[in-house]
Amino acid sequence: MSERPLRLIFAGTPDFAVPCFEACLVSGADVVAVYTQPDRPAGRGRKLTPSPVKQAALAAGVAVEQPESFKSAEARRALASYRPDLLIVVAYGLILSRTVLATPRLGCWNVHASLLPRWRGAAPIQRAILAGDTESGVDLMQMEAGLDTGPVLLQRCTPIAIHETGGSLHDRLSALGADVLAEGLRRTLAGEALVATPQPEEGVTYAHKLDKAEARLDLARAAAELERKVRAFNPWPVAETEVAGEPLRIWAAHAIDIDHAAAPGSVLGASRDGIDLACGEGALRLTSLQRAGGKRITAADYLNARPELRSIR
């Protein structure tokens, strides 16, 4: 054991990072500060709202810093003044310069929600589902200046279930990330030097940030591909399409393997089981949807409001 507790700074912002912050708190290390994004407008009233990590830090009595960036010498001096041994970064939202990465004695660790080098970047969870990956996981990585290019210290894998959504995989990887971080801290506090394994040069893919414009379903595509998009974009930004002229948000759907000669987007049939839309290949059965200004409802409830669709066969 070290003569004094390991001095940690935790940098993170969204819900995904909170379990990792909590793992730091109970690790036996000394969490001396939390860095998180500045408060942002949120909700209908656009009221300034603290990030989930800031809320957790305040509840735990940990000092909070919220610089817009580390470009100023003042911001970098403030970071150095905490004399950190290690900086833990989990979905923080700021690019860290070489100077910042070199500030802690042991450098910086990152918890990343993919099996690197696949899905470097901002949206690895959703991109994995969109691509039809059968496996995901989390990596504990030693950070360097490139985008998610650093060597991997520890890794945990998990299968992607056939009905997995962006939300369900997010929650599972968030918990798995906290587990792998806790293991890394436990072993480091016990005096072990974790082995840093360079990422393979082959197999690099980039998980570009989600764009709301991607939510539109192109029904000329295969139904299986569109099903993955519906799952990946639940709970954000939520897939969108039209049913008999009405724009809808689609929360749940699954592909039906049928042959048809109908134009993409045509309603092939509608029942309590769902509304079947013709696709370029197969059909997409909508089972949970949302009308403009309304709540999320089942296809059966939607058909109660549009009974004319039931006559389509």
N, C-alpha and C positions, 0 to 999 in steps of 0.2 A: 504494500500500500504506500501511496505517496505521503510525505510528511504533512502536507496540508491538503484540504479538499481540492479537487479539480475545479477550476473556475470556468464556468460555462456561460456563454451568451447564446440565447436562442433567438433565431430570426425566422419568423413565419407570419402568415396573415389569415388564411381562410380556415374553415372548419376542419379540413383535411389535416392541418398541422397541429390541432389541439391535443390529440392523444400523444403525439411525440413530445410536446411541451410537458405534458403530465408525466411522461416517462422520465424526462430529465429531472423533474421535481423529486421523484422518489428514488433516483439512482444512487444517491449518496454524494453526488457532486454538488457544488455550490452554484446555483443559477443566479448570477449577479445582475443580469439585465435581460430584457426582451426587446428586440427590434421588430417593428411591424409597420405596415403601410399607414400613412396618415389617414385620419378619419375621412370617410367619403359619404356623400349624400346617398341615402337609400330610402326605399319605401315610397308611398304615394306622396308624402309630405316633403320628400327629398331632404330629410333631416340628417345632419351630420351624425354618422354612426360609427362607433369603434369596431375594429375588426374582431372576429371571434377570438383570435390569439390575444389581443389586447384585453378583452374582457376576462379571459382566463388568467392573464398575468396580474391584473388588478385584484382579482379575487384571491390570488395567492400571495399578494403583497410584494410582487417583484417590480423593480423599476422598469419603466417603459420609455423607449426612445422611438421617435417617428420621423426620421429625416426624409426629405423628399429624395435625396440621393447622397452619395458619398463623394461628390465632386469637390466639395469645399474642404479646405484644410481643417476647419473647425469641426466638421462632422467626423473626419478621420481621427482627430485628436480625442474627441469624446469617446469614440470606440476604444482607442488605445488606453484611455484613462482607466478603463475597467480591468486592465491587465488580464485579459482572458487567456486561458490555456487552450481553449477549444471553442469554435463557433459552429453551432448546429443550425443548418439552413433547411427549412422545409416549406416549399411553396411561398417563399418570401415575396417575390415579385420585383426584385431589383437585381440588376447585373452587378456583380462584385468585381472590382478591379484587382489586379495583381497585388497592389499595395494593401488593400483590405484583406485579401486572402492570406497575405503573409503576416498580418498583425497578431493572430493568436500563436502561441508557442507551438502547438500541435497542428496548426492549420485549420481548415474548415471541412466539416462533414456535411453531406447532403443526403437526404432521404428522397429517392426518386421512384415514382410509381410505374416502373416498367422493368423489363429484363434487358438492361443495356448490353449492346449498343442499339437495340431496337427501341424506337420511340423516344429519342432524345427530344426535348422541347416542352412546349406548354400544355399540350392536351393528350398525354399518353394513354389515359384511361379510355377516353372515347374513341381515339384512333385505333386502339387494339380491337375494340368491338366492331367498329366499322370495317376493319380489314378481315374480320372473321377469324382472328387469332383464337387458338384453343387454350392458350396459357398466358398468364401475366405474372406479376410479382412486384417485389420492391428490392431496390439496391441501396445499400449504404455505401456511399462513394466519397472518396477523398477529392475535394474540389480543386479544379485548376481553371485557368482563364477561359478555356473553350466551353461551348455550350454542352454540358453534360458529358464531357469527354474524359473525366478523371478516372483513375483506377478504382475498381470495386473492392470494398473491404469485406462486405457480407451480402448475401443474397437469399431471399426467400421466394419460392414459387407457389402459384396457386392456379388451378384450372379455371377457365372462364366457362360458366354454365351456359347451356343453350338458351336459357331465358334471362340471362344476365342483362341488367340495365346499367347505364352510366352511373346512376345513383347507387345501386347495390354494389357494383365493383369498387366505386369510390370508397364506400364505407368499409368494405373488407380490406382494401389495401391501406386505408388509413390506420386500421387496427394492426395490420401486419407490419406496417412501417414502424409503429411504436414498439412492437416486439423486437424487430431487428435492431433498432436503435438502442433499446434497453440492453440487449445482448452485447452490442459493441461497447457501451459505456461500462457494463459490468466487467467485461474482460480487460478493458483499458484501466479501470480503477484497481484491478487485481494485479496490474503490472505487466500485462501481456501487450506486445506490440502486434497489432492486427496486420496481416499480410495484404498488401495492396496489389491486386491482380489487374494488369492493363486490359482494357477492353479490346476485343477482337477488331481487326481492321475491316473485316467483312461483316455484312449484315446491318450496316448503319441505316436507320430510317428516321425521319423527322416528323414529330407530332405537332403540326402547325396549330396555332391558336384557333379555337372554334369561331366561326363567323355565323351570325344569325341568318345570313342569306343562304347558308348551306341547309337550313332546315326544310326548305321546299323539297317535296318528294317529286322526283321525275318518274312518272309512272310508265314511261317507255323503258325503264330499266327493269331488271329481273326482280321478282318479288322477294327472293331471298336476300338480295342486297338491300332492298328497301326495309325489310324487317330489321336488319342490323342497324340501319340508320334510326329507325324508331326507338330501338332499345338504347342505342348509344346516346341519343339526344334527350333521353328522359333522365333527369328532370330539367335540363337546359341544353339547348334553346327550345326544345320540343318540336317534333316534326310537324309539317303543315301540308295540307292538300285540300282539294275540293270534293264534295260529294253532291252530285246532281246540282252543281252551281253554287253550293254554299261552302265558303271557306271554313276549315276546321283545323284545330290542333289535334294531333294524333298521339295519344299517350301509350297505347298498347296495340299491337297488331302482330299477326304471324302469316307466313307465306303458305299458300295452298298450291300444291302441285297439280294443276289441271291444264288441259289444252283448251284453247278458245280462239275465236277469230275476231273478237271484239277489239275496238279501238282502246288504247291505254286510257284509263280513267273512267271507262264505262262501268256502271253498276251491274254486276253479273247476277247478284242475288242479295237478299237481305232477310235476316231472321234474328231471333233472340241470340243466336250464336255469334252474329257479327254481320258486317256489311262487306261484301266481296267486291273489290275493285280490280278491273282488268289491268294487268301489267304487260310489259314487253315479253315477259316470260312468266307464266303462272299468274296467280292472283294474290292480292294482299287482303286479308280479312281483318277489318278494323274492329276492335273489341272495346276500346276505351278512348273517348274523344271529348272535345270541348268546343262548344260554340262560342262565337265572339261575345265577350262580356259575361259568359256563363261559367259554371263550375264543370269540373271533370265528371263525366257521366258514362254509363255503359252504353253499348250499342243498342240494347233493348230499350233503354230510356229514351235514347235519341229517336228511335223508330216510333215511339209513342207520339212524339211531336211531328213526325213526318211519315204518317202511315202509308202514303202513296208509294213509298219505296218498297213496301212489303209485296206489292203486286209484281215487281220485276222478277223475272225468272230467266 
